[in-house]
Amino acid sequence: MNIGMKPIYIDLPSVASVTSLSETTIQRLVRESQFPKPRQLSGNRVAWLVREVDEWSEARPISDLPPPMNTGARKKAA
């Protein structure tokens, strides 16, 4: 039953999706202690606390790189 509550935990594919990183990159960053570690939910199930992923995301430095060339571009009607 979904009553509009924000999830507490998210799985690896969801973490990759919300951070725009690959699953492999997330796993590498966890091993290097540069990303929050997942929590053990049951015997064979782990997931990340949304709050910790949010905090990690907010702590990322602001980039001096320009956005990709296609950002915000609109396709012209044919």
N, C-alpha and C positions, 0 to 999 in steps of 0.2 A: 504494500500500500504506500503510494507516494503522495504525501500531503504538502509537497512543495518545500521540503526541508533540504538544506544543503547537505551533501554527503560528508561524512566524517573521514572515511577512508576511500582511497582510489587505488586501482590496480596498476601494474606496470604499463599496459597499453594506454590507459587514461593519463598517467603521469607524462608519458611521452607526448601524447596529443596536446595536453594543456601547456606544456613547456616548449613545444616545437622542437624537441630533441628526439633522437632515436632511442629506442629501448637499449641498444648497445651502449650509447653514450651515457644514459642514466646509470646503467650498471657499472660502467667504468668510473664515473664520478662518485658513486657510492663507495666503491673499493678504494678510491683515492681520498676518501673523507671530505669530498667537496660538494656533496649532496646529502640530504637527510637519508638516514637508513630506514628501510621499511620496518613495520611493526609486525610481530607474529600474531595472527588472528586466530589460528587454529593449528593443528598438527602439520598441515601442508600448505597453509595459506598465509601469505604476507600481503601487506598493502601499506600505502603511505598515508600519513595524516595530512589531510588537505591543508590544515593550518600551517604545518611545517613546510610544505611545498610552496604555499603562498608567501611565507616569511623568506624562504630562500629566493624566490622570484623577486620580491621587493628589495632584497639586498644586492641584487646584481647591479654592477656599475652602469652608469649611463654611457652609451657608446658615442664615439666621435665619428663613427662610420656613417656615410649617407645611407638612406634607405635604398633598397633595390630599385632599379630603373622602372620596373612595372608596378610599383606601389602606387595605388590611387589612380592608375590610368584607366580610362573608360574606353571600352570598345566602341568604335564608330559603327553606326547602323549601315548595313550594306545596301 
